[in-house]
Amino acid sequence: MQLTDEQAIGAPFAVADIGHYAVFGHPVAHSLSPRIHSAFARQFGIELEYRAIEATAEDFVVHLAEFAERGGRGANVTLPLKQHAARLCLSVSERSRRSDSVNTLIRDGVGWRGDSTDGSGMIRDLAERHRIDVRGRRTLLLGAGGAARAVAFALLDAGIAELTIANRTPERADVLADSIGEPLRVHTRYWADLGNWGGFDLVVNATSAAHHGQLLALPPSIVATRAVCYDLSYAKAAVGFRAWARSAGAAHALDGLGMLVEQAAEAFEIWHGRRPDTDEMVAELRAYLPGDAED
């Protein structure tokens, strides 16, 4: 069954034979996840209810417990809760353990099992939708939060040549680099010094700046010839970064809408054992989001 955005956010729990799923975050009212998972469920004739639940870092554990008590079977986790979610799991996947980030929760007996589909979602979007091979690319990762941690490991596993991490709080970049443990491939740089390190073949924006109405101050010199610039955000939240990328001469200025859909598809497969088609969903969301377009 398809829920409107308003119903998905505020609907009461339905009858017990319908699977209950949710996305937790702050803010989360704008989330496309209820729309995406409802569409995925229709592909297979699965009855489910998927809600968006507002939760801060302080009250997440309470809301998650209430969701479990009401029969919650699985959940997605978004900003700023991905590392908090990892702490609440009885067990986590290897990729979640490495990145210390969980964006997918699976109810397992009396507790939660955690997984991370962000990194694989981005790689699948780049490789299969945009036909971009990341192997051998000199890569700059902006940000060091939960999503950044997930994509850092995915990029390294996918074969990038080297990874430079920059965060406006440099200590967090250092912590992420240290946790990766590959000093020959992974480096950190101060934000203000980025312009001194030449051009990068792949620039990934994993910061939450646009969600707080902030613009990133980035030198155009970090964009190499024919570079790919990829924002993990999408629609309005990615407009500023993509505009900067085009002005800096990037060959591709991409947003993360495809990543959002691909990570959701993988979470859906974890819960239901079937992977939905994603191309139609991406096209539907492009048409749905005001003024959205992709290079």
C-alpha positions in Angstrom: 0.0 0.0 0.0 1.2 3.5 -0.8 1.3 6.1 1.9 1.3 9.8 1.4 4.2 11.7 2.9 1.9 13.0 5.7 0.6 9.5 6.4 4.0 8.0 6.4 5.2 10.5 9.0 2.2 10.5 11.3 0.2 7.4 10.7 -0.6 5.1 13.7 0.6 1.5 13.6 -1.6 -0.7 11.5 -2.7 -4.3 12.1 -0.2 -6.8 13.3 0.2 -8.8 10.0 1.7 -5.8 8.2 5.4 -5.4 8.6 6.4 -2.2 10.5 9.5 -0.3 9.2 10.8 3.2 9.8 13.5 5.8 9.3 14.9 7.6 12.3 16.7 10.9 12.0 16.7 14.6 13.0 15.3 16.3 11.0 13.5 13.5 9.2 10.1 15.0 8.0 11.6 15.6 4.5 12.8 12.0 4.1 12.0 10.2 0.9 12.4 6.8 2.5 8.7 6.2 3.2 8.0 6.9 -0.5 10.8 4.7 -1.7 10.1 1.6 0.4 6.4 1.8 -0.3 7.2 1.8 -4.0 9.6 -1.1 -3.6 7.0 -3.1 -1.6 4.5 -2.6 -4.5 6.9 -4.3 -6.9 6.6 -7.5 -5.0 3.0 -7.2 -3.5 4.4 -6.8 0.0 2.2 -5.2 2.6 4.2 -2.9 4.9 4.0 0.3 6.9 7.0 2.6 6.7 7.1 5.7 8.9 9.5 8.6 9.5 10.2 9.0 13.2 11.9 12.2 14.5 14.6 11.3 17.0 17.6 13.2 18.3 20.8 11.7 19.7 19.4 12.2 23.2 16.1 10.4 22.7 16.9 7.9 19.9 17.2 5.0 22.3 13.7 5.7 23.7 12.0 6.0 20.3 13.8 2.9 19.0 12.6 0.9 22.0 9.0 2.1 21.5 9.2 1.1 17.9 10.5 -2.4 18.8 7.7 -2.8 21.4 5.1 -2.0 18.7 6.4 -4.7 16.4 9.1 -2.9 14.4 11.0 -5.3 12.2 13.6 -3.1 10.5 14.6 0.6 10.3 16.9 2.9 8.5 19.0 5.5 10.3 20.0 8.9 9.0 21.7 12.0 10.3 22.8 12.4 13.0 22.3 8.9 14.4 24.4 6.4 12.4 27.2 6.0 15.0 24.6 6.0 17.8 22.8 3.2 16.1 26.0 1.1 16.0 26.2 1.4 19.8 22.7 0.0 20.3 23.1 -3.2 18.2 23.7 -6.6 19.6 25.8 -7.4 16.5 26.9 -5.6 13.4 28.1 -6.5 9.9 31.8 -6.4 9.1 31.4 -3.2 7.1 29.5 -1.6 9.9 32.2 -2.7 12.4 34.9 -1.2 10.2 33.2 2.1 9.6 31.5 2.4 13.1 28.3 3.3 11.2 24.9 1.7 11.0 22.2 2.9 8.6 20.1 -0.3 8.5 18.7 -2.1 11.6 17.2 -5.6 11.5 15.2 -6.9 14.5 16.9 -10.1 15.5 15.2 -11.9 18.4 15.2 -9.5 21.3 17.7 -7.0 19.9 18.9 -5.2 16.8 21.5 -6.3 14.2 23.2 -3.5 12.3 24.4 -3.1 8.8 25.7 -0.2 6.6 24.5 0.1 3.0 25.6 3.7 2.3 29.0 2.9 0.8 27.9 0.1 -1.4 24.9 2.3 -2.5 27.3 5.0 -3.6 29.6 2.7 -5.5 26.7 1.0 -7.2 25.2 4.4 -8.3 28.6 5.5 -9.7 29.4 2.3 -11.4 26.0 1.1 -12.8 24.0 4.3 -13.2 26.7 6.7 -14.2 29.3 4.2 -15.7 32.1 5.8 -13.6 35.0 3.6 -12.6 36.6 4.9 -9.4 39.7 2.6 -9.6 43.0 4.5 -9.5 41.4 7.9 -8.7 43.0 10.3 -6.3 40.1 11.0 -4.0 39.1 13.8 -1.6 36.5 13.1 1.0 34.9 16.1 2.7 33.5 15.2 6.1 34.1 12.6 8.7 30.7 11.7 10.1 28.8 8.4 9.8 28.1 8.5 6.1 31.7 9.7 5.4 33.0 6.7 7.4 30.9 4.3 5.4 31.9 5.6 2.0 35.6 5.9 2.9 35.9 2.1 3.3 33.7 1.5 0.3 35.9 3.7 -1.9 39.1 2.0 -0.7 37.6 -1.4 -1.3 36.6 -0.3 -4.8 40.2 0.5 -5.6 40.8 4.2 -5.4 44.5 5.1 -5.5 44.5 7.2 -2.4 42.1 9.0 0.0 42.5 12.4 1.5 40.1 13.3 4.3 39.3 16.9 5.3 36.9 17.9 8.0 36.2 21.4 9.4 37.0 19.8 12.8 40.3 18.3 11.9 40.5 16.0 14.9 37.6 14.0 13.5 39.4 13.5 10.2 42.4 12.2 12.1 40.3 9.7 14.0 38.7 8.4 10.8 42.1 8.1 9.1 43.6 6.3 12.1 40.6 3.9 12.2 41.2 2.9 8.6 44.8 2.1 9.3 46.3 2.5 5.8 48.8 5.3 6.2 50.2 4.8 2.7 46.8 5.4 1.0 44.9 7.5 3.5 45.9 11.1 4.5 44.3 14.0 6.3 44.6 17.7 5.4 43.6 20.9 7.0 40.5 22.5 5.4 42.2 25.8 4.8 45.2 24.1 3.1 43.3 22.1 0.5 44.2 24.4 -2.3 47.9 23.5 -1.8 47.6 19.8 -2.6 46.7 19.8 -6.3 43.7 18.5 -8.1 41.7 15.4 -7.2 40.0 13.0 -9.6 37.1 12.4 -7.3 35.7 14.8 -4.7 33.0 13.5 -2.4 31.0 15.9 -0.2 29.9 14.0 2.9 29.3 17.1 5.1 26.0 18.2 6.4 26.7 21.9 5.8 23.9 22.5 3.3 21.4 20.9 5.7 22.2 23.8 8.1 22.1 26.5 5.4 25.9 26.8 5.1 28.0 27.0 2.0 31.4 25.3 1.8 34.4 27.4 1.1 36.4 25.3 -1.4 39.2 26.3 -3.8 38.5 25.3 -7.4 42.1 24.1 -7.7 41.1 20.8 -5.9 39.2 19.8 -9.0 41.4 18.0 -11.5 40.7 17.8 -15.3 37.7 15.5 -16.0 37.1 15.1 -12.2 33.9 13.7 -10.7 32.3 15.6 -7.9 29.7 13.7 -5.9 27.5 15.1 -3.1 25.9 12.5 -0.8 23.0 14.9 -0.4 20.4 15.4 -3.1 18.0 17.9 -4.5 18.2 21.4 -2.9 20.8 20.3 -0.4 23.2 19.4 -3.2 22.6 22.5 -5.4 25.4 24.7 -3.9 28.1 22.0 -4.1 27.1 20.9 -7.6 27.1 24.6 -8.8 30.6 25.0 -7.3 31.8 21.8 -9.0 30.6 23.0 -12.4 32.2 26.4 -12.0 35.5 24.6 -11.0 35.4 22.6 -14.3 34.3 19.2 -13.0 33.3 16.8 -15.8 30.5 15.4 -13.6 28.6 17.2 -10.8 26.4 14.5 -9.3 24.1 14.4 -6.3 23.3 11.4 -4.1 19.8 10.6 -5.1 20.9 7.5 -6.8 22.9 6.5 -3.8 19.8 7.1 -1.6 17.8 4.7 -3.7 20.5 2.1 -4.0 21.2 2.0 -0.3 17.5 1.7 0.3 17.2 -1.2 -2.2 20.0 -3.0 -0.4 18.2 -2.5 3.0 15.0 -3.7 1.4 16.8 -6.9 0.2 18.2 -7.5 3.7 14.7 -7.3 5.2 12.7 -9.1 2.5 15.2 -11.2 0.6 14.4 -9.6 -2.8 16.1 -6.7 -4.5 13.8 -4.2 -6.2 14.4 -2.4 -9.5 15.9 1.1 -8.8 16.0 2.9 -12.2 12.3 3.6 -12.2 12.4 4.8 -8.7 15.2 7.3 -9.4 13.3 8.6 -12.4 10.2 9.0 -10.4 12.0 11.0 -7.7 13.7 13.2 -10.2 10.3 14.2 -11.5 8.9 14.5 -8.0 11.5 16.8 -6.5 11.0 20.5 -7.6 13.7 21.7 -9.9 15.8 18.6 -9.5 18.1 17.6 -12.4 21.2 15.5 -12.8 24.3 15.8 -15.1 
